[in-house]
């Protein structure tokens, strides 16, 4: 399986309240759950070299063949995009796109 970096825009933000307040002055907005889900779906679709509409957000990551290496890549790139730290083990605690996005979104608010 060939790993590719998705061609997605970089929107930095952070989780801690101090930096969120500082970023408010920079006109940066927190991505919506829909935007985060679209990013994750696009990332996985590109990684698996399939169409994004072929992914079901309720199917566990392991059913798509994502291993620990892919989990580290996904969470690392998502961390970079969001500008906050995301633990790679979250994919084990939140094993679907839907559950991961809900968790990450709730942490951003």
Beta strands, then each sheet from edge to edge (+ up, - down):
end
